Amino acid sequence: MTQDQLAPPAVADPGRGFLAEVVARAGTAARLELCIQCGVCGGSCPSADEMDQTPRTLFAMIRAGMREHVLRSTTPWLCVSCYRCTVRCPQGVQVTDVMYALKAMAVAQHTYLNATAADFSRAFVWNVETFGRSFEAGLSARHYLRHYLTRLPAVAPMGIGMLRSRRLRLLPPRRIRGIADLRRILVCAKALEAAA
């Protein structure tokens, strides 16, 4: 046998395609490919204990080409966008941007396991598109009625207390001035996202 016959067949890195797709979606400024697996992101995250994977593990899974596992993970949906991970990352990886990209990919490909977070996200976006700002009472009511009906009696006293102290409005807010401009910006943002 010749040396060429003994050599294992060349196999493309299975994760490169998925990594490239995530980087394209998040943007090269997200610097995902620079992750050194130090774990600072997970150690900085206030909701890491609730996630099924730490951001570091999720990034390793992206590199390994584990598309289905990554897009079914709860990690992006539990990201609270506090940017602690991003600020503390020694490589400047924009972790939160990557999480947004993964959420968008999961929604586009319908790969999330539980629709609760995706529904909440859509309801929040609807509020912003409609009023130009969030409407917490409407968002919470819609979310609890759809997903947590049995929990509603337990949170009702807190909601009533927030209404009494004027921390929560019962009626929808007035639309912001310039709502038409905001809607044009959102249409352009959606077009850019669709093109990515």
C-alpha positions, 0 to 999 in steps of 0.5 A: 500500500502506498502512503496515500492509501493509508492516509485517512480521507480528508473530511471537512470540519463539520462545524465550520459551516454552522459557525460561519452561518452564526457569524454571518447572522450575528455579524463579524463584529460579534467576534464569536470565532475568537472565543477562547473557552475561558468561561467568563461569560457563564460565570458573569451571567445572572441566569446561567443556573437556569440555562441548559448550556453555558454560553461557553458550551454553546459556542463549543457546540457551534464550532462542533456543528451541533446545529440542532442542539444549539438551536433547541437550547434554552440558553439564548432565550434565558439571556437577559441582555444585561451585557455582563458577559460582553463587558467581561469577555477578554476577547471582546466577543459580543455574546449578547449579539450571538444570543440574539442571532441564535434566537432569530435562527431558531425562530426562522427554522422553528427549532425551539423546543418550547414556544413560551419564550418565542411567543413572549418575544413576538408579543414584546415586538408587537407592543413596540411596533404598535406603541413605540414602547413596551406595555407591561400590563398587556404583555404580562397578561397576554403571556400569563393567559397563554402560557401560565394560566394556573400561575395567574392567581399567585402573581395577581397580588403583585400586579395589583400592588404595582397598579396601586403604586403606579408602577404598572399602567392598566391602559395601553400607553399613548403611541410615541411621537414619530411612530411612523419613523420608528416603523420605517426603521423597523421595516429596514431592520427586518429587511436587513435581517432577512437578507443576512 
